[in-house]
């Protein structure tokens, strides 16, 4: 419609100018909507005496919804199809979820290593027994190494005496632990989480 009044040299600028004006309009509408929602929430908060944390949470949620819808509308105006955005989002979410669950046990063991070094339930050279439940005999050995993922025990007693076994560090916080410090004759029992 505007093209017919402009010289031919400016015809190529009409589409980008139109897109820019639409984006500015979308942003103005979003800002206005955000302001109206804030005022409405403020009135509702005073009228119904909503606790401040609940009002703040509702305000943050409404801001997130408004700005997400604004971003999607702007991207659609630029030419990005919603189906492409949805496909990209679900793809990234799936990869993120798989990566998180794949790394969960490794991250758990690394965190438990930090706890072992700070809380010191046992040290190198201590003899420990990881209890199955209650007094049932469990894994028993001399601590010879503690690394980021495993604690290595030189097995004492049992069918494989004398071998080295590696126990994931997170296991020490899930079960009971009995320890003999170097030079002690009686055990000290440490209760785990589970």
C-alpha positions, 0 to 999 in steps of 0.5 A, a space after each residue: 500500500 505504501 510502496 506506490 507512494 515511494 520511489 522505486 529505490 526505497 521499495 526494498 526498505 519497506 519490508 524491513 521497516 515494516 518488520 521493525 515497526 511491528 517489533 517495536 509495536 509488539 514490545 510496546 504492547 508487552 510493556 503495557 501488558 506487564 504494567 497492567 498485570 503489575 497494577 492488577 496484582 498489586 490491587 489484588 494483593 491489597 484487597 485479598 491481603 496476599 503474602 508478599 512472597 506469593 505476590 512476588 512469585 505470581 509477578 515473576 510468573 506473569 513476567 516470564 509468560 509475557 516476555 516468553 510470548 513476546 519473544 515468540 511473537 517477535 521471532 515469528 515476525 522475523 520469520 522463524 516458524 513456531 514449529 521450528 522453535 518447538 522442535 529446537 526447544 524439545 530437542 535441547 530439553 531432551 539432550 539436557 535431561 539425558 546429559 543430566 541423568 547420565 552425569 548424575 551418579 558421577 556428580 554425586 560421587 564427586 560431591 561425596 568425595 568432597 564430603 569425605 575429605 571435609 567430614 572425615 568419616 575415614 582416612 587413608 590407612 583406616 580399616 572400614 566395613 560398609 554395613 549392608 543393614 544393621 549387623 549383617 557383614 558387608 564390604 570390609 577392607 583397608 583404605 588405600 586410596 580415595 579419588 574423585 569417584 571411588 574409594 579403593 579398599 584392600 579387602 580383609 576377610 571374605 572370599 576375595 581376601 587380599 584383592 582391591 575393590 573400588 566402592 563408589 563414594 556415594 555409597 558411604 553416605 547411604 549405608 552404615 560404616 564401621 571403622 577402625 582407626 590405624 592402631 585401634 583395636 575396637 571399631 567405631 560405627 558411623 551411621 549413614 543416611 539409609 
